[in-house]
């Protein structure tokens, strides 16, 4: 269901005039797909970036209220 949902969202965004590019994280070797956080030995998982910490600290962001 993942790719179907991604393509649906991309088409909806394009339909409203947004410029969208769907990126395959595995094809461009993003390290986020190497292992799940829980698979790292205790204390060896990569640190979260400051931007991801900031995002998780705020209950909503400017995009969350827009309908897709």
PQR file with spaces between the fields and no chain letter, atoms N, CA, C, O and H, PARSE charges and radii, in Angstrom:
ATOM       1  N    UNK     1       0.815   -1.194    0.000 -0.4000 1.5000
ATOM       2  CA   UNK     1       0.000    0.000    0.000 -0.0000 2.0000
ATOM       3  C    UNK     1       0.861    1.261    0.000  0.5500 1.7000
ATOM       4  O    UNK     1       0.364    2.318   -0.388 -0.5500 1.4000
ATOM       5  N    UNK     2       2.111    1.201    0.411 -0.4000 1.5000
ATOM       6  CA   UNK     2       2.961    2.382    0.536 -0.0000 2.0000
ATOM       7  C    UNK     2       3.104    3.175   -0.743  0.5500 1.7000
ATOM       8  O    UNK     2       2.881    4.386   -0.746 -0.5500 1.4000
ATOM       9  H    UNK     2       2.515    0.341    0.726  0.4000 1.0000
ATOM      10  N    UNK     3       3.475    2.515   -1.838 -0.4000 1.5000
ATOM      11  CA   UNK     3       3.683    3.241   -3.090 -0.0000 2.0000
ATOM      12  C    UNK     3       2.367    3.773   -3.641  0.5500 1.7000
ATOM      13  O    UNK     3       2.334    4.858   -4.221 -0.5500 1.4000
ATOM      14  H    UNK     3       3.656    1.531   -1.836  0.4000 1.0000
ATOM      15  N    UNK     4       1.294    3.029   -3.469 -0.4000 1.5000
ATOM      16  CA   UNK     4      -0.008    3.513   -3.950 -0.0000 2.0000
ATOM      17  C    UNK     4      -0.431    4.765   -3.202  0.5500 1.7000
ATOM      18  O    UNK     4      -0.946    5.710   -3.800 -0.5500 1.4000
ATOM      19  H    UNK     4       1.321    2.147   -2.998  0.4000 1.0000
ATOM      20  N    UNK     5      -0.213    4.768   -1.899 -0.4000 1.5000
ATOM      21  CA   UNK     5      -0.548    5.945   -1.104 -0.0000 2.0000
ATOM      22  C    UNK     5       0.337    7.121   -1.499  0.5500 1.7000
ATOM      23  O    UNK     5      -0.152    8.242   -1.645 -0.5500 1.4000
ATOM      24  H    UNK     5       0.205    4.000   -1.413  0.4000 1.0000
ATOM      25  N    UNK     6       1.627    6.880   -1.673 -0.4000 1.5000
ATOM      26  CA   UNK     6       2.548    7.945   -2.065 -0.0000 2.0000
ATOM      27  C    UNK     6       2.141    8.553   -3.403  0.5500 1.7000
ATOM      28  O    UNK     6       2.123    9.775   -3.552 -0.5500 1.4000
ATOM      29  H    UNK     6       2.024    5.970   -1.555  0.4000 1.0000
ATOM      30  N    UNK     7       1.818    7.708   -4.367 -0.4000 1.5000
ATOM      31  CA   UNK     7       1.404    8.208   -5.684 -0.0000 2.0000
ATOM      32  C    UNK     7       0.087    8.965   -5.607  0.5500 1.7000
ATOM      33  O    UNK     7      -0.095    9.961   -6.307 -0.5500 1.4000
ATOM      34  H    UNK     7       1.833    6.716   -4.246  0.4000 1.0000
ATOM      35  N    UNK     8      -0.830    8.508   -4.770 -0.4000 1.5000
ATOM      36  CA   UNK     8      -2.095    9.217   -4.576 -0.0000 2.0000
ATOM      37  C    UNK     8      -1.838   10.622   -4.031  0.5500 1.7000
ATOM      38  O    UNK     8      -2.394   11.601   -4.529 -0.5500 1.4000
ATOM      39  H    UNK     8      -0.682    7.699   -4.201  0.4000 1.0000
ATOM      40  N    UNK     9      -0.994   10.711   -3.010 -0.4000 1.5000
ATOM      41  CA   UNK     9      -0.695   12.010   -2.399 -0.0000 2.0000
ATOM      42  C    UNK     9      -0.004   12.921   -3.407  0.5500 1.7000
ATOM      43  O    UNK     9      -0.332   14.105   -3.494 -0.5500 1.4000
ATOM      44  H    UNK     9      -0.542    9.915   -2.606  0.4000 1.0000
ATOM      45  N    UNK    10       0.943   12.389   -4.167 -0.4000 1.5000
ATOM      46  CA   UNK    10       1.640   13.181   -5.182 -0.0000 2.0000
ATOM      47  C    UNK    10       0.641   13.733   -6.196  0.5500 1.7000
ATOM      48  O    UNK    10       0.685   14.918   -6.528 -0.5500 1.4000
ATOM      49  H    UNK    10       1.210   11.428   -4.096  0.4000 1.0000
ATOM      50  N    UNK    11      -0.248   12.892   -6.682 -0.4000 1.5000
ATOM      51  CA   UNK    11      -1.228   13.352   -7.675 -0.0000 2.0000
ATOM      52  C    UNK    11      -2.169   14.407   -7.097  0.5500 1.7000
ATOM      53  O    UNK    11      -2.522   15.366   -7.783 -0.5500 1.4000
ATOM      54  H    UNK    11      -0.283   11.930   -6.412  0.4000 1.0000
ATOM      55  N    UNK    12      -2.571   14.237   -5.853 -0.4000 1.5000
ATOM      56  CA   UNK    12      -3.441   15.244   -5.220 -0.0000 2.0000
ATOM      57  C    UNK    12      -2.716   16.578   -5.076  0.5500 1.7000
ATOM      58  O    UNK    12      -3.296   17.634   -5.330 -0.5500 1.4000
ATOM      59  H    UNK    12      -2.284   13.458   -5.295  0.4000 1.0000
ATOM      60  N    UNK    13      -1.449   16.531   -4.670 -0.4000 1.5000
ATOM      61  CA   UNK    13      -0.677   17.763   -4.530 -0.0000 2.0000
ATOM      62  C    UNK    13      -0.477   18.439   -5.882  0.5500 1.7000
ATOM      63  O    UNK    13      -0.604   19.659   -5.994 -0.5500 1.4000
ATOM      64  H    UNK    13      -0.978   15.673   -4.464  0.4000 1.0000
ATOM      65  N    UNK    14      -0.164   17.651   -6.907 -0.4000 1.5000
ATOM      66  CA   UNK    14      -0.014   18.218   -8.251 -0.0000 2.0000
ATOM      67  C    UNK    14      -1.333   18.799   -8.738  0.5500 1.7000
ATOM      68  O    UNK    14      -1.355   19.831   -9.408 -0.5500 1.4000
ATOM      69  H    UNK    14      -0.060   16.660   -6.817  0.4000 1.0000
ATOM      70  N    UNK    15      -2.418   18.141   -8.404 -0.4000 1.5000
ATOM      71  CA   UNK    15      -3.740   18.604   -8.810 -0.0000 2.0000
ATOM      72  C    UNK    15      -4.091   19.965   -8.252  0.5500 1.7000
ATOM      73  O    UNK    15      -4.883   20.701   -8.840 -0.5500 1.4000
ATOM      74  H    UNK    15      -2.400   17.302   -7.860  0.4000 1.0000
ATOM      75  N    UNK    16      -3.510   20.295   -7.129 -0.4000 1.5000
ATOM      76  CA   UNK    16      -3.789   21.625   -6.559 -0.0000 2.0000
ATOM      77  C    UNK    16      -2.708   22.637   -6.900  0.5500 1.7000
ATOM      78  O    UNK    16      -2.699   23.752   -6.380 -0.5500 1.4000
ATOM      79  H    UNK    16      -2.867   19.697   -6.651  0.4000 1.0000
ATOM      80  N    UNK    17      -1.787   22.232   -7.789 -0.4000 1.5000
ATOM      81  CA   UNK    17      -0.799   23.170   -8.293 -0.0000 2.0000
ATOM      82  C    UNK    17       0.557   23.132   -7.622  0.5500 1.7000
ATOM      83  O    UNK    17       1.417   23.949   -7.951 -0.5500 1.4000
ATOM      84  H    UNK    17      -1.793   21.326   -8.212  0.4000 1.0000
ATOM      85  N    UNK    18       0.781   22.221   -6.697 -0.4000 1.5000
ATOM      86  CA   UNK    18       2.087   22.127   -6.043 -0.0000 2.0000
ATOM      87  C    UNK    18       3.073   21.377   -6.927  0.5500 1.7000
ATOM      88  O    UNK    18       2.692   20.474   -7.672 -0.5500 1.4000
ATOM      89  H    UNK    18       0.083   21.557   -6.430  0.4000 1.0000
ATOM      90  N    UNK    19       4.334   21.756   -6.838 -0.4000 1.5000
ATOM      91  CA   UNK    19       5.392   21.050   -7.551 -0.0000 2.0000
ATOM      92  C    UNK    19       5.898   19.944   -6.633  0.5500 1.7000
ATOM      93  O    UNK    19       6.376   20.216   -5.531 -0.5500 1.4000
ATOM      94  H    UNK    19       4.643   22.489   -6.233  0.4000 1.0000
ATOM      95  N    UNK    20       5.793   18.702   -7.083 -0.4000 1.5000
ATOM      96  CA   UNK    20       6.089   17.551   -6.233 -0.0000 2.0000
ATOM      97  C    UNK    20       6.998   16.576   -6.959  0.5500 1.7000
ATOM      98  O    UNK    20       6.856   16.350   -8.161 -0.5500 1.4000
ATOM      99  H    UNK    20       5.405   18.480   -7.978  0.4000 1.0000
ATOM     100  N    UNK    21       7.928   16.005   -6.219 -0.4000 1.5000
ATOM     101  CA   UNK    21       8.781   14.948   -6.754 -0.0000 2.0000
ATOM     102  C    UNK    21       8.792   13.803   -5.747  0.5500 1.7000
ATOM     103  O    UNK    21       9.093   14.007   -4.571 -0.5500 1.4000
ATOM     104  H    UNK    21       8.043   16.188   -5.243  0.4000 1.0000
ATOM     105  N    UNK    22       8.468   12.612   -6.204 -0.4000 1.5000
ATOM     106  CA   UNK    22       8.493   11.430   -5.358 -0.0000 2.0000
ATOM     107  C    UNK    22       9.896   10.842   -5.428  0.5500 1.7000
ATOM     108  O    UNK    22      10.395   10.545   -6.514 -0.5500 1.4000
ATOM     109  H    UNK    22       8.223   12.446   -7.159  0.4000 1.0000
ATOM     110  N    UNK    23      10.529   10.675   -4.273 -0.4000 1.5000
ATOM     111  CA   UNK    23      11.898   10.192   -4.207 -0.0000 2.0000
ATOM     112  C    UNK    23      11.909    8.821   -3.548  0.5500 1.7000
ATOM     113  O    UNK    23      11.276    8.614   -2.513 -0.5500 1.4000
ATOM     114  H    UNK    23      10.124   10.917   -3.392  0.4000 1.0000
ATOM     115  N    UNK    24      12.636    7.884   -4.155 -0.4000 1.5000
ATOM     116  CA   UNK    24      12.815    6.552   -3.580 -0.0000 2.0000
ATOM     117  C    UNK    24      14.034    6.602   -2.669  0.5500 1.7000
ATOM     118  O    UNK    24      15.166    6.685   -3.147 -0.5500 1.4000
ATOM     119  H    UNK    24      13.150    8.052   -4.996  0.4000 1.0000
ATOM     120  N    UNK    25      13.809    6.552   -1.364 -0.4000 1.5000
ATOM     121  CA   UNK    25      14.892    6.676   -0.390 -0.0000 2.0000
ATOM     122  C    UNK    25      15.932    5.574   -0.559  0.5500 1.7000
ATOM     123  O    UNK    25      17.123    5.815   -0.358 -0.5500 1.4000
ATOM     124  H    UNK    25      12.890    6.485   -0.975  0.4000 1.0000
ATOM     125  N    UNK    26      15.508    4.389   -0.918 -0.4000 1.5000
ATOM     126  CA   UNK    26      16.460    3.286   -1.098 -0.0000 2.0000
ATOM     127  C    UNK    26      17.318    3.500   -2.346  0.5500 1.7000
ATOM     128  O    UNK    26      18.508    3.186   -2.338 -0.5500 1.4000
ATOM     129  H    UNK    26      14.541    4.194   -1.081  0.4000 1.0000
ATOM     130  N    UNK    27      16.733    4.022   -3.400 -0.4000 1.5000
ATOM     131  CA   UNK    27      17.468    4.246   -4.646 -0.0000 2.0000
ATOM     132  C    UNK    27      18.572    5.285   -4.492  0.5500 1.7000
ATOM     133  O    UNK    27      19.585    5.222   -5.188 -0.5500 1.4000
ATOM     134  H    UNK    27      15.766    4.276   -3.407  0.4000 1.0000
ATOM     135  N    UNK    28      18.382    6.239   -3.587 -0.4000 1.5000
ATOM     136  CA   UNK    28      19.421    7.266   -3.385 -0.0000 2.0000
ATOM     137  C    UNK    28      20.222    7.005   -2.112  0.5500 1.7000
ATOM     138  O    UNK    28      20.930    7.884   -1.621 -0.5500 1.4000
ATOM     139  H    UNK    28      17.559    6.290   -3.022  0.4000 1.0000
ATOM     140  N    UNK    29      20.104    5.794   -1.586 -0.4000 1.5000
ATOM     141  CA   UNK    29      20.905    5.329   -0.446 -0.0000 2.0000
ATOM     142  C    UNK    29      20.798    6.196    0.806  0.5500 1.7000
ATOM     143  O    UNK    29      21.811    6.528    1.422 -0.5500 1.4000
ATOM     144  H    UNK    29      19.529    5.080   -1.985  0.4000 1.0000
ATOM     145  N    UNK    30      19.599    6.555    1.175 -0.4000 1.5000
ATOM     146  CA   UNK    30      19.427    7.260    2.438 -0.0000 2.0000
ATOM     147  C    UNK    30      19.668    6.283    3.587  0.5500 1.7000
ATOM     148  O    UNK    30      19.076    5.204    3.604 -0.5500 1.4000
ATOM     149  H    UNK    30      18.776    6.285    0.675  0.4000 1.0000
ATOM     150  N    UNK    31      20.512    6.632    4.533 -0.4000 1.5000
ATOM     151  CA   UNK    31      20.854    5.697    5.605 -0.0000 2.0000
ATOM     152  C    UNK    31      19.681    5.375    6.531  0.5500 1.7000
ATOM     153  O    UNK    31      19.756    4.436    7.325 -0.5500 1.4000
ATOM     154  H    UNK    31      20.993    7.509    4.519  0.4000 1.0000
ATOM     155  N    UNK    32      18.621    6.133    6.435 -0.4000 1.5000
ATOM     156  CA   UNK    32      17.474    5.873    7.304 -0.0000 2.0000
ATOM     157  C    UNK    32      16.856    4.504    7.060  0.5500 1.7000
ATOM     158  O    UNK    32      16.087    4.020    7.891 -0.5500 1.4000
ATOM     159  H    UNK    32      18.560    6.896    5.790  0.4000 1.0000
ATOM     160  N    UNK    33      17.176    3.872    5.938 -0.4000 1.5000
ATOM     161  CA   UNK    33      16.609    2.568    5.637 -0.0000 2.0000
ATOM     162  C    UNK    33      17.545    1.416    5.996  0.5500 1.7000
ATOM     163  O    UNK    33      17.205    0.252    5.782 -0.5500 1.4000
ATOM     164  H    UNK    33      17.800    4.265    5.263  0.4000 1.0000
ATOM     165  N    UNK    34      18.724    1.730    6.542 -0.4000 1.5000
ATOM     166  CA   UNK    34      19.670    0.675    6.904 -0.0000 2.0000
ATOM     167  C    UNK    34      19.126   -0.220    8.011  0.5500 1.7000
ATOM     168  O    UNK    34      19.111   -1.444    7.883 -0.5500 1.4000
ATOM     169  H    UNK    34      19.001    2.675    6.717  0.4000 1.0000
ATOM     170  N    UNK    35      18.685    0.395    9.083 -0.4000 1.5000
ATOM     171  CA   UNK    35      18.156   -0.351   10.227 -0.0000 2.0000
ATOM     172  C    UNK    35      17.080    0.465   10.920  0.5500 1.7000
ATOM     173  O    UNK    35      17.073    1.694   10.863 -0.5500 1.4000
ATOM     174  H    UNK    35      18.697    1.389    9.187  0.4000 1.0000
ATOM     175  N    UNK    36      16.179   -0.239   11.572 -0.4000 1.5000
ATOM     176  CA   UNK    36      15.215    0.453   12.416 -0.0000 2.0000
ATOM     177  C    UNK    36      15.928    0.877   13.696  0.5500 1.7000
ATOM     178  O    UNK    36      16.887    0.233   14.119 -0.5500 1.4000
ATOM     179  H    UNK    36      16.184   -1.238   11.619  0.4000 1.0000
ATOM     180  N    UNK    37      15.470    1.935   14.297 -0.4000 1.5000
ATOM     181  CA   UNK    37      16.075    2.452   15.524 -0.0000 2.0000
ATOM     182  C    UNK    37      16.201    1.357   16.576  0.5500 1.7000
ATOM     183  O    UNK    37      17.219    1.254   17.261 -0.5500 1.4000
ATOM     184  H    UNK    37      14.691    2.459   13.953  0.4000 1.0000
ATOM     185  N    UNK    38      15.162    0.543   16.698 -0.4000 1.5000
ATOM     186  CA   UNK    38      15.167   -0.492   17.740 -0.0000 2.0000
ATOM     187  C    UNK    38      16.162   -1.620   17.462  0.5500 1.7000
ATOM     188  O    UNK    38      16.450   -2.416   18.357 -0.5500 1.4000
ATOM     189  H    UNK    38      14.335    0.626   16.142  0.4000 1.0000
ATOM     190  N    UNK    39      16.692   -1.703   16.241 -0.4000 1.5000
ATOM     191  CA   UNK    39      17.651   -2.751   15.902 -0.0000 2.0000
ATOM     192  C    UNK    39      19.087   -2.410   16.300  0.5500 1.7000
ATOM     193  O    UNK    39      19.950   -3.287   16.294 -0.5500 1.4000
ATOM     194  H    UNK    39      16.458   -1.057   15.515  0.4000 1.0000
ATOM     195  N    UNK    40      19.351   -1.154   16.643 -0.4000 1.5000
ATOM     196  CA   UNK    40      20.692   -0.772   17.070 -0.0000 2.0000
ATOM     197  C    UNK    40      20.931   -1.233   18.503  0.5500 1.7000
ATOM     198  O    UNK    40      20.006   -1.216   19.315 -0.5500 1.4000
ATOM     199  H    UNK    40      18.650   -0.442   16.648  0.4000 1.0000
ATOM     200  N    UNK    41      22.154   -1.644   18.826 -0.4000 1.5000
ATOM     201  CA   UNK    41      22.478   -1.954   20.222 -0.0000 2.0000
ATOM     202  C    UNK    41      22.289   -0.703   21.078  0.5500 1.7000
ATOM     203  O    UNK    41      22.462    0.414   20.591 -0.5500 1.4000
ATOM     204  H    UNK    41      22.905   -1.658   18.166  0.4000 1.0000
ATOM     205  N    UNK    42      21.943   -0.881   22.324 -0.4000 1.5000
ATOM     206  CA   UNK    42      21.694    0.250   23.220 -0.0000 2.0000
ATOM     207  C    UNK    42      22.880    1.209   23.213  0.5500 1.7000
ATOM     208  O    UNK    42      24.026    0.807   23.414 -0.5500 1.4000
ATOM     209  H    UNK    42      21.803   -1.788   22.720  0.4000 1.0000
ATOM     210  N    UNK    43      22.585    2.477   22.978 -0.4000 1.5000
ATOM     211  CA   UNK    43      23.598    3.518   22.969 -0.0000 2.0000
ATOM     212  C    UNK    43      24.334    3.689   21.645  0.5500 1.7000
ATOM     213  O    UNK    43      25.225    4.534   21.556 -0.5500 1.4000
ATOM     214  H    UNK    43      21.654    2.805   22.815  0.4000 1.0000
ATOM     215  N    UNK    44      23.993    2.918   20.614 -0.4000 1.5000
ATOM     216  CA   UNK    44      24.709    3.018   19.345 -0.0000 2.0000
ATOM     217  C    UNK    44      23.855    3.541   18.188  0.5500 1.7000
ATOM     218  O    UNK    44      24.349    3.664   17.067 -0.5500 1.4000
ATOM     219  H    UNK    44      23.269    2.232   20.687  0.4000 1.0000
ATOM     220  N    UNK    45      22.619    3.842   18.436 -0.4000 1.5000
ATOM     221  CA   UNK    45      21.753    4.369   17.378 -0.0000 2.0000
ATOM     222  C    UNK    45      22.204    5.782   17.009  0.5500 1.7000
ATOM     223  O    UNK    45      22.707    6.508   17.867 -0.5500 1.4000
ATOM     224  H    UNK    45      22.217    3.742   19.346  0.4000 1.0000
ATOM     225  N    UNK    46      22.034    6.181   15.755 -0.4000 1.5000
ATOM     226  CA   UNK    46      22.395    7.553   15.365 -0.0000 2.0000
ATOM     227  C    UNK    46      21.576    8.559   16.154  0.5500 1.7000
ATOM     228  O    UNK    46      20.421    8.305   16.498 -0.5500 1.4000
ATOM     229  H    UNK    46      21.626    5.592   15.058  0.4000 1.0000
ATOM     230  N    UNK    47      22.173    9.684   16.431 -0.4000 1.5000
ATOM     231  CA   UNK    47      21.463   10.741   17.155 -0.0000 2.0000
ATOM     232  C    UNK    47      20.456   11.389   16.225  0.5500 1.7000
ATOM     233  O    UNK    47      20.684   11.496   15.020 -0.5500 1.4000
ATOM     234  H    UNK    47      23.111    9.890   16.152  0.4000 1.0000
ATOM     235  N    UNK    48      19.354   11.816   16.787 -0.4000 1.5000
ATOM     236  CA   UNK    48      18.361   12.528   15.994 -0.0000 2.0000
ATOM     237  C    UNK    48      18.862   13.918   15.691  0.5500 1.7000
ATOM     238  O    UNK    48      19.525   14.540   16.521 -0.5500 1.4000
ATOM     239  H    UNK    48      19.169   11.730   17.766  0.4000 1.0000
ATOM     240  N    UNK    49      18.549   14.412   14.502 -0.4000 1.5000
ATOM     241  CA   UNK    49      18.963   15.764   14.138 -0.0000 2.0000
ATOM     242  C    UNK    49      18.147   16.782   14.919  0.5500 1.7000
ATOM     243  O    UNK    49      17.064   16.474   15.416 -0.5500 1.4000
ATOM     244  H    UNK    49      18.010   13.907   13.828  0.4000 1.0000
ATOM     245  N    UNK    50      18.670   17.988   15.022 -0.4000 1.5000
ATOM     246  CA   UNK    50      17.948   19.026   15.763 -0.0000 2.0000
ATOM     247  C    UNK    50      16.642   19.373   15.079  0.5500 1.7000
ATOM     248  O    UNK    50      15.681   19.739   15.756 -0.5500 1.4000
ATOM     249  H    UNK    50      19.550   18.239   14.618  0.4000 1.0000
ATOM     250  N    UNK    51      16.571   19.272   13.743 -0.4000 1.5000
ATOM     251  CA   UNK    51      15.329   19.595   13.039 -0.0000 2.0000
ATOM     252  C    UNK    51      14.253   18.556   13.319  0.5500 1.7000
ATOM     253  O    UNK    51      13.079   18.909   13.434 -0.5500 1.4000
ATOM     254  H    UNK    51      17.351   18.975   13.193  0.4000 1.0000
ATOM     255  N    UNK    52      14.625   17.279   13.433 -0.4000 1.5000
ATOM     256  CA   UNK    52      13.616   16.265   13.733 -0.0000 2.0000
ATOM     257  C    UNK    52      13.156   16.375   15.177  0.5500 1.7000
ATOM     258  O    UNK    52      11.994   16.105   15.478 -0.5500 1.4000
ATOM     259  H    UNK    52      15.578   16.993   13.340  0.4000 1.0000
ATOM     260  N    UNK    53      14.055   16.769   16.073 -0.4000 1.5000
ATOM     261  CA   UNK    53      13.648   16.976   17.468 -0.0000 2.0000
ATOM     262  C    UNK    53      12.674   18.134   17.559  0.5500 1.7000
ATOM     263  O    UNK    53      11.685   18.063   18.289 -0.5500 1.4000
ATOM     264  H    UNK    53      14.999   16.988   15.829  0.4000 1.0000
ATOM     265  N    UNK    54      12.946   19.202   16.820 -0.4000 1.5000
ATOM     266  CA   UNK    54      12.062   20.368   16.846 -0.0000 2.0000
ATOM     267  C    UNK    54      10.689   20.009   16.296  0.5500 1.7000
ATOM     268  O    UNK    54       9.671   20.442   16.834 -0.5500 1.4000
ATOM     269  H    UNK    54      13.749   19.260   16.226  0.4000 1.0000
ATOM     270  N    UNK    55      10.655   19.214   15.220 -0.4000 1.5000
ATOM     271  CA   UNK    55       9.380   18.811   14.639 -0.0000 2.0000
ATOM     272  C    UNK    55       8.578   17.957   15.597  0.5500 1.7000
ATOM     273  O    UNK    55       7.367   18.138   15.727 -0.5500 1.4000
ATOM     274  H    UNK    55      11.483   18.862   14.782  0.4000 1.0000
ATOM     275  N    UNK    56       9.242   17.026   16.271 -0.4000 1.5000
ATOM     276  CA   UNK    56       8.511   16.137   17.158 -0.0000 2.0000
ATOM     277  C    UNK    56       8.058   16.854   18.426  0.5500 1.7000
ATOM     278  O    UNK    56       7.144   16.386   19.106 -0.5500 1.4000
ATOM     279  H    UNK    56      10.226   16.880   16.165  0.4000 1.0000
ATOM     280  N    UNK    57       8.685   17.981   18.751 -0.4000 1.5000
ATOM     281  CA   UNK    57       8.322   18.713   19.956 -0.0000 2.0000
ATOM     282  C    UNK    57       7.071   19.559   19.757  0.5500 1.7000
ATOM     283  O    UNK    57       6.387   19.883   20.728 -0.5500 1.4000
ATOM     284  H    UNK    57       9.427   18.361   18.198  0.4000 1.0000
ATOM     285  N    UNK    58       6.762   19.920   18.519 -0.4000 1.5000
ATOM     286  CA   UNK    58       5.592   20.746   18.260 -0.0000 2.0000
ATOM     287  C    UNK    58       4.408   19.863   17.897  0.5500 1.7000
ATOM     288  O    UNK    58       4.537   18.983   17.046 -0.5500 1.4000
ATOM     289  H    UNK    58       7.317   19.656   17.730  0.4000 1.0000
ATOM     290  N    UNK    59       3.258   20.079   18.523 -0.4000 1.5000
ATOM     291  CA   UNK    59       2.104   19.219   18.263 -0.0000 2.0000
ATOM     292  C    UNK    59       1.562   19.323   16.846  0.5500 1.7000
ATOM     293  O    UNK    59       1.047   18.341   16.313 -0.5500 1.4000
ATOM     294  H    UNK    59       3.153   20.793   19.214  0.4000 1.0000
ATOM     295  N    UNK    60       1.667   20.490   16.226 -0.4000 1.5000
ATOM     296  CA   UNK    60       1.197   20.655   14.849 -0.0000 2.0000
ATOM     297  C    UNK    60       2.176   21.541   14.109  0.5500 1.7000
ATOM     298  O    UNK    60       2.903   22.323   14.721 -0.5500 1.4000
ATOM     299  H    UNK    60       2.086   21.288   16.659  0.4000 1.0000
ATOM     300  N    UNK    61       2.194   21.423   12.823 -0.4000 1.5000
ATOM     301  CA   UNK    61       2.990   22.332   12.010 -0.0000 2.0000
ATOM     302  C    UNK    61       2.085   22.961   10.967  0.5500 1.7000
ATOM     303  O    UNK    61       0.889   22.669   10.933 -0.5500 1.4000
ATOM     304  H    UNK    61       1.603   20.788   12.325  0.4000 1.0000
ATOM     305  N    UNK    62       2.619   23.801   10.134 -0.4000 1.5000
ATOM     306  CA   UNK    62       1.791   24.548    9.193 -0.0000 2.0000
ATOM     307  C    UNK    62       1.142   23.651    8.156  0.5500 1.7000
ATOM     308  O    UNK    62       0.107   24.015    7.598 -0.5500 1.4000
ATOM     309  H    UNK    62       3.590   24.039   10.162  0.4000 1.0000
ATOM     310  N    UNK    63       1.716   22.500    7.883 -0.4000 1.5000
ATOM     311  CA   UNK    63       1.152   21.602    6.862 -0.0000 2.0000
ATOM     312  C    UNK    63       0.062   20.701    7.419  0.5500 1.7000
ATOM     313  O    UNK    63      -0.781   20.216    6.664 -0.5500 1.4000
ATOM     314  H    UNK    63       2.557   22.205    8.335  0.4000 1.0000
ATOM     315  N    UNK    64       0.063   20.471    8.716 -0.4000 1.5000
ATOM     316  CA   UNK    64      -0.862   19.481    9.258 -0.0000 2.0000
ATOM     317  C    UNK    64      -2.315   19.920    9.176  0.5500 1.7000
ATOM     318  O    UNK    64      -3.212   19.077    9.198 -0.5500 1.4000
ATOM     319  H    UNK    64       0.748   20.866    9.330  0.4000 1.0000
ATOM     320  N    UNK    65      -2.566   21.211    9.082 -0.4000 1.5000
ATOM     321  CA   UNK    65      -3.943   21.666    9.043 -0.0000 2.0000
ATOM     322  C    UNK    65      -4.504   21.739    7.618  0.5500 1.7000
ATOM     323  O    UNK    65      -5.704   21.934    7.427 -0.5500 1.4000
ATOM     324  H    UNK    65      -1.837   21.896    9.064  0.4000 1.0000
ATOM     325  N    UNK    66      -3.620   21.578    6.617 -0.4000 1.5000
ATOM     326  CA   UNK    66      -4.081   21.635    5.221 -0.0000 2.0000
ATOM     327  C    UNK    66      -4.584   20.275    4.790  0.5500 1.7000
ATOM     328  O    UNK    66      -3.973   19.249    5.090 -0.5500 1.4000
ATOM     329  H    UNK    66      -2.645   21.419    6.772  0.4000 1.0000
ATOM     330  N    UNK    67      -5.695   20.275    4.089 -0.4000 1.5000
ATOM     331  CA   UNK    67      -6.239   19.010    3.565 -0.0000 2.0000
ATOM     332  C    UNK    67      -5.490   18.621    2.317  0.5500 1.7000
ATOM     333  O    UNK    67      -5.141   19.476    1.503 -0.5500 1.4000
ATOM     334  H    UNK    67      -6.191   21.108    3.845  0.4000 1.0000
ATOM     335  N    UNK    68      -5.241   17.348    2.162 -0.4000 1.5000
ATOM     336  CA   UNK    68      -4.565   16.839    0.976 -0.0000 2.0000
ATOM     337  C    UNK    68      -5.585   16.158    0.103  0.5500 1.7000
ATOM     338  O    UNK    68      -5.243   15.646   -0.963 -0.5500 1.4000
ATOM     339  H    UNK    68      -5.525   16.654    2.823  0.4000 1.0000
